[in-house]
Amino acid sequence: MGSCMGRKRIIGISLDARSFILNNMLLDRFTEHQVHILNKKYVENLKDTSILDKKGLLSLFPAIRDYPPQVTNKCFQIFSDGSPTISFRNFCLVLAQILLSTKRDQSTFIFILFDCDSDDYLNESEFDIFLRSQHSHLRKLSLTPSENIRLHKEKLKTFPIPKEDFINWSLRNFELSEFLYPYEIIPTSLTEKQIILEKRRENDKLIENEYVYIISNEWWQVWKNYVHYDIDNDEDCEKSTNQFADVLPHNRRKSVKYGDRPVEIDNRNLLDSINSTKLRNELTQDKDYIWVKRDQWDQLMSWYDGGPVIERKVLYENNKLSIELYPPCFYIGIFDISGSAIGDKKKMVAVSKTETVRELLINSCKVYEKAQDYARLSYKTNSIWEVLNNNIPISDLQEDSVYYLEIGSIEKNVIIWPREVQKPPIKINLPNNNPNSTINSTNSARQIIPERSNLKITSVIIPGHSGLMNLGNTCFLNSVLQCLLHTPMFEKFFIGDSVISYINPTKSKEKVLLSLEINHLAKEMANSKSSKVVPSKFHKNFIKKFPMFGSTEQHDSHECLSLILDILYEELSRVGDGNIINSLAIENPIDKTVEIEKADEQWKALQGSKGSLITDVCGGQIRTTLTCGNCNNKKVLFEIFNNLSLPVPANMLIAINVTVVHMNGKVIQIAVAINKFFKISELIKEVSDICCTPKECLLLGEYYQGSLLTNLSKFENDPILCHIRENTNVFAYEVMTTIAEVEGLGKKLLKYSNDLDPFAVNKHVDVCVGENLWASGKIKEINDDKFSIEFDYDYRTEKYDKIALAPFRTHTTNDNPRIIFIVIYHQILRNNKLEGIGFPQITCIGSWFTYSDLHKLVTIVVGKFSNVTIYRNDDSDLFALKLLDFMTMKCGLCKKCEGCPLPSDKTELRSFTNLCIGVEWKENYFKSEIIQHESVKEVQLKDFRKPIDISKCFDGFMNKEKLDSKCEKCAKNEVYMQVDILRVPDILILSLKRFAFQHGILDKIDQAVSIPFYAFDISQWVRGVEISGGMTLSTTVFQNAYDLYAVILHSGGLSAGHYTTLLKIVKDNENMWILIDDGNIYAMNEDPDTLEVAKNAYMLFYRRRKFSSSNVINLTYNFA
């Protein structure tokens, strides 16, 4: 069953028939660590069978052989529950009653053990067997054994003895702890006390240069209370009468009442709140902490596990021995496999001030979980890397300094250090969000979806883990399956043959189809010899079950997971077709007591017969309170959840970097922080104000290397978020917008205004070239009243008398003139392939100009991007101009080649449409200089990309909010909703609501969320009273502490996106993260706690640090 949270107390249970929930409460008295110990012992004694038999039980507990034969048989019957063999679950149930329950329960076990005929009475023969075989554990009423037995028998004068009478007698006259000692696979509190006391007596002095271990005094006091460490308690002990005074103190019971059992050792309250490597300041021994020697620490860890380990050295200072609580600490970074220093991922490492750099290196390798065989530490000074000598004393280093760990590899008996073989990247001048960065040249397609390569990964093959092939936009399903089958307890359950055993036999195969299909797929993935599995059969049956996912459109992985969990709950429920009441409502409850009763009623049904494997592992409970602010009408709803959807607070501001390309060739990068729901026209206005260019003269575009320039200005009335994200490469081009501006390029279109001399040199005129035939041209020179005319659209230059001339546009026209915006793409030939370089330009020219004019104009514009500074008449040896089709980027003339040369004749540009110009650069003559405007740093300082803490998401989930609905009682629109989390499961699945309507627009919220990876304590958001059972520390923070084990990432946007999966696995006894992208598996070369993950994390899968032991036993071992 699921969580052990919220149980007010552990009820004393006999070994009679018990309900599922009561048995599970008994199992939950074990810690998960203890369950592992029990399973190890269980497996060691299996002999040749897969389940423990009688021979195995006698091997495990040899003392049982000394029982009378009938008692030995009864003992096996108790453990086997009447079956021929002993299941692991029943094995744990009996041991929980023997070792971890109340003394009354323990006495009940002894009664049942000697009640050989199982009639709930001990007849005189059975009681005699008990007294003779266990006389050494009887209270000493006489020094003679036979007399002692007689005296005890007289106390119970009537036969047969009822169970209750035997229990009451045994509690005062029988030493339970001694009798039960042979069963102590898990030591009892008394045994723990004796072992630790003995170790501390033998070794309780500090020794110079020895290492000791620090334990939180808070935890230590709980343990001492549990084992009754300090003094003997006479409470509830029957005193001897004067008649038996000579046998004191042996006539007193040794068993005493004990406190709550602590769970894992928890030292976190000793750590500094900011830096967990350091301890809190001013810690005091015996008040805040105690110290133990290595043997005591190892012993306690074997029983309880936990941590973190705090190891400190004993120093001799100021003529006395003391513990070095606050050793020097250093920031340690690490080089990745390419030899690059990962500067933003440093970890603090502590080392004693009396040690050398060698010890710092060893500790650094432990922190980064790296082998220390080929490792070294380096530091940077004056831009030069230096290797630290391992023999340098720590005292010579400056505390809080930064050093870097480098892991080498062996090739032909030579250590290869990544930093020494590092290759410099190819530097090209490509604008991006950081103009000073170096970017490797690529020719990739336009990145609608952010590149996976933003995460540092390496392709790997990992036995037992298989990718799932994409069957047509099925990445949403693949990611869900990977996380589901990597979930603790589910993983072993579905890989094994447990599913058939767990399914209610009254259900038909059709009603459990999904469970069987997941079972089959899990086995295939675990046993596949290939690194990829094609889930065709599963997908076919999945679509049959959920036809809404049949299309190839982008689907929601959260919706998919929720439906799968709901169906699995039904298929794996413990009753045939019974359904739990997932929602329970109460109208105007009298007080909190009523609410608690109803919540408990629903929860017990979930954990009992109406539960399921899904609710056992993933089931939690929330309370939703609806209150009317007008009439105080109140409605309380209790709901069972298997995942929680947390709202992500949306940051309305978006930081956009814009590269402004001026007509004079000057390129400036600016930054704008603007509300993403504003229109694009408002963004253009912001850019205009910063670069001092009229907004009418700015053309906004979007460009990615290898793609086409997209005109964003045509969407000026759309919200920014519909077209632009923070990583969008936005360009703003200064362009001409009036005919008069374009005429300034050299060719007149309109009449001259107020022209006093229409026939001056360089003036355009109309020329009569035949009867009623007129053409336009420019006056080049005047000699002897002869006017030399260069025709606009003809190569002729002829002389005419003034009488043949007329003022410009008195006889000629140019219909439908327009300004042409021509995109210029820069290219270079590499490895016989044209690659895009730099960024596009836009030049403006009028439709009344010629190709000759265009060729000259483009040559001048492009020449500004040449790194050749000397004057040249001909730039053809620097670059070649080509005419290209705007859509295909192929030749705009013949449509066959890579681009015919740009014409330079006097053909009018009137027909220039759907064309662009390619500039093929020769060698390395291309350059582009981008000036960074001060606005870039100003926006960076505001840090809009800073992740928000996930606590804000939880707060948003639980904050009181007003609903847009009316009260059912008074019909006023004053209804408020408050959601509280009452109980949380072992597996906590969180969905970050990244898809939401804002301002009437469905938007993906790409706000980065800081995700806790380890020991995420959610206690502050759990409203239920978390009181644990009798042997569990009720205040332990580990009950609500979770570790992350899987993440579903969503990259891209609403129209086009992609799901990938991060999984935490164990390989070669080391934890590592892998990225699964459909059929491909990649090893993470760095901690996945990155900004990229924080922005794209969509679903988070957490496992509780302290699993409910009943879940571990029922699902991990019992059906393994």
Phi, psi and omega in degrees: 000178192276225188297148174268014185286148170083004178278129186289326180196163174269126183274139176295130187232135174273177178271017176286180179302129183232156178285164180301316183293320181292321176297319180293325176297325177293317179295328182290356176287338176282151168274163179299322179298320179293325178298320177299320178296315180299317181294322178300314179295320180299313183293323181299336185248022180284341183060236184261007182248167179267349178230145185295129177251187184296319179298320179294323180294319179292329177290322181288321181235080184302333182297337180297332180298333182279351176290156169303148186308317182294330178285322176301315179297320181294324178299317178296321179298322179295313181292325184270351182055039177084000180268167180291337181228172184250117176286157181296325180296314181290326175304314180289324179300314182293317180293328177297320179289323182289318191259329192240002183261187182286165178297328178296317177297320179296319177295324178298319178301316181296319179300312182296324181299321183263356173277077190295331180265003174054042180255011180069021175220152170255112176283176187297324180294316180296322180290324176296317177302316180298310184295318182292319184281338185238026185297334182291342181261001181283151174299138185279101172262346177207153179280346178266123183305314182296320179291323179298319178296316181299317181295321179291324181293328179293333180294332179246087192280333185257143177233149357288158183269122176294156182304314185296322179294319179297317181299313181298320178294315185293328180298335183251350188228001185229134182275095185298317185298323179290318180296320186274353183305319181299341180270002189281068167296316170260120184296145174282171182300322181296318179294317178303313181302313183297319181294312182292320178301316181296317179295321181288327177292322182286333190212077186239015181249143174288141179234133182303138178070002175277151176261135176241171184240135183267135177232138178301129180296332178298313179292319183300320180292323177296317179295317180298321178293322180297317183266000182057059194288320194276310187226159173278137182252125180272003184300136175065021178258131180282123182285153175285149173276170180301332182300330183243026184298333185288348181257006175295148003266013186290350182271006177263145173296142175272335181291135181226173177279138183241160178279186178297144177281130175288155176264229182296148172299129184235105180258009188295334181288353177270346187275152176296139185292335182263316182238107187288353176284331182263156175271158176299149179291150172061040174288143182240132179296142180072346174259312180257328185210163168230164177241149176224158177281170185302317182294325178289319178299313180300320181295312180297321179294325179294332179272322191241335186061198178104209183147203357287159179288127176240099183257129182225149184268147177267124182244154174256105183224144179053043176063027176205160177273137179212159180268130180282084183292327188238073179288163177300146179236145182226145176277124181242117172266187181213145174274138175278182186291344178271357180090010180265138179283125178275093190287332186266008181234070179259147177238146181270135182235133179258148177206145182297146181290348179268357182270183178246178179301331180303318179292323176298320178296315180299314180295324179295319178296323178295316182297319181270002179056050179241150175290144185260006182299315181233076183222153177207162178247140180228162175217161184250130176221126181053046178066011180241134179277133177238143179268133179285133174286128184295343183266000179290133177295145178300329181297342178277349180267153179271125182299147182071010175288166183251127175230159184238135179269133179233130181253120180268174177225158183259126173226116180053047177065020178238134178282124178258119179263125183307322183294330183279345177250013182296133178257134180290141178288157175286125183261121173231158185269088180237124182290144174208193183297338175233101186295346181270355184278162177258129185238131178289140182289131177222168174230042184286163177289167180303133185271082173292322178258133179303142183292138176296334184294354174297337174264137183279112189223162176221132180295134182220162169243122183239116180305136180089351179236126181234145172282165178241124182294142178282124183258023181115075181061039180258020180298332179297319180284319179301317182294321178295315181296319180299316181290319182297317183276359174255001181286129178308141182079314174296321186303305181291326182299312185280335179285328182276197180261024185289330190301313181300318181294329187275335183290135177297124186296345180283351184268139179284162181300325181296329182278352179234028187299316184295319179299316180293322180292319177295321177302313181295316181294319180299317178296318180297318180293322183286330186252001184294136175281342177266157179278357182228143177238138177262107186274047185298312183296316179298316183296321179298313180287330177295315180294326177297323180282321183232079184297341180294344179262012185284336181284166179267016176286168177288128181245167185265119181293331179293315177299319180298312181297317181300317180293319179298315180295322179297316180292319178297325177301313181294317184290328184254019179291154185283342176251165185304280182241018181289140178241133177288150176282097184292337180229130181230124185248144175232131178265123175044064180299145183296313180205183182294333181300318179297317180298316181297319180298315180293320178297316179295322180298314179295318183292321180292324176296323180294321182278343182265223188294334182270006180275186184205164175306322183294313180288332175302317188266318188249357188280130173229181184223134175237156177241126177247122181250120177255122183231135177271125179288347182266308186248000179066016174299137187228137177226128182244127180243133174252128183229147175264132179238152170245356170200155181244136176258116183258133177290143176257115178302122185274132173272114184292332182278141177233135178267120183239125173269129182237126176267114183264121180253110181275159182293336180278005178093354179283133182239125182232134174261126178241169177227143182229132171256115189216151177295126186289350177268355174292162179282158178299329178299327178287328174295317179300321179297318178299316179297318180302316182294323183286317185267005176055045177233131180308137183298332178294340183262013180247130177247119185268135180219163178235134184214136171235146183306127179087359181250186178261151177289126179260131179278111179271341183296333180289348177256029189301337180266000178273152173298149181303318186296343179288340186228341188231133172240177182298330183265009179287133176277100185258135177235145175237122184252130174283126184227166175271143184236354181236155178300320182299320179296317183291326177301333180297347177284350174128353181232121184282145177240317187261165176298151172286143177255135179053045183273112181282331180226090184287353185243034178276162179300141181074005174274143173279141180220164171265140184235130176279113183254004180177179181296116181058024177245126182233147176221160180256151180196181181240138178285117180270321177200164179230120178226124177052049179061015175257132182256119178274116186250127172260115184288146183294319187239032181209147180283353184290144167231111186232161180259137180226152172285160183298332182295338180274358183256153176219153178306148185302132176070024171271336180233350181243159177222164172222100187286143175049053177291152180212158174268127181259125174263114186252125179273134179245121179253135178266135183223162175212147181268118177229128179052044179061026179222133179283129178238143176286141176227158178063221181215159182292158170242161173234129174240152184245141176206157180272154180292345179272357175279172181248169176299328177297317177297318181297316181301316179295317182296313182295322178300319179292314182296314182290327181301337179291347179257015177268143178271005175272117188266342182283152181291138180222142175280332186227124179258014185293338178275357176262320181204162177237138180263132182234149176262122186237153172286131188297327185271318185266343185060020172263185185299134179274355180251294184274344179066011184242322186267187179280358178140114175286155180303146177296123181300154178228027179270186185261028174290135182292148182276010184306325184266012182283097178221148178056033180235156173218178183239132174256136178247108180267109183278147178256137181053226185241047182275348183280140174211153172215127180252125182247123179269130180270122180284154181299339181295334181296312179293323180299316180290322179298323180295333179286341171054058179291340182273358182299129181294146171271154180283144181297342178299329178293329176291317177295318179299318179296326179293325187257354180294144177291135181221152178272134182265153176269060180212164184260151178293136180293339184265307185255354178066015177274149180273064184227038184267129180244144182241135176229125180252132177234140174270121182265317182220144181239151186268177175292321177250114182255114181255122181245135174247127176270118186286086182270351179246113186207154175278127176225128182053036178079008183238131175284120188228149170268124180273106182263024176298128178292135179240124179289119187255122175290133180262328186229141173049049178283107185267115183257017184305324184294342180255000179263113186274341182295150178281108186269084178254120183269175185286176192305330184252016181239135179296115187288340184262004186296133179287343183290345179296328181243025178257134187232149173245140180282135178232349179202149178219134169261123180258142173236115177254154182096199184235205184286321185279329180214122181209175183210139179257135171228171187228135171255129178234139174265120182234172175246123178228128182054042179064018177235142176286141175208158178253140175237151176251124179250119179244090186054249184275355185253141178240132182232140174274135177283126180272004179207168176299130182287004179284069184241167178297325180299315178292319180299328181279327188256353180298126183244316178230135183243134181243115182246146173245136179293140179295324175250098177293150168297120186297331178296323175296315180300316182289313185292322191251335183265316185255317189295330181247010183293000000 
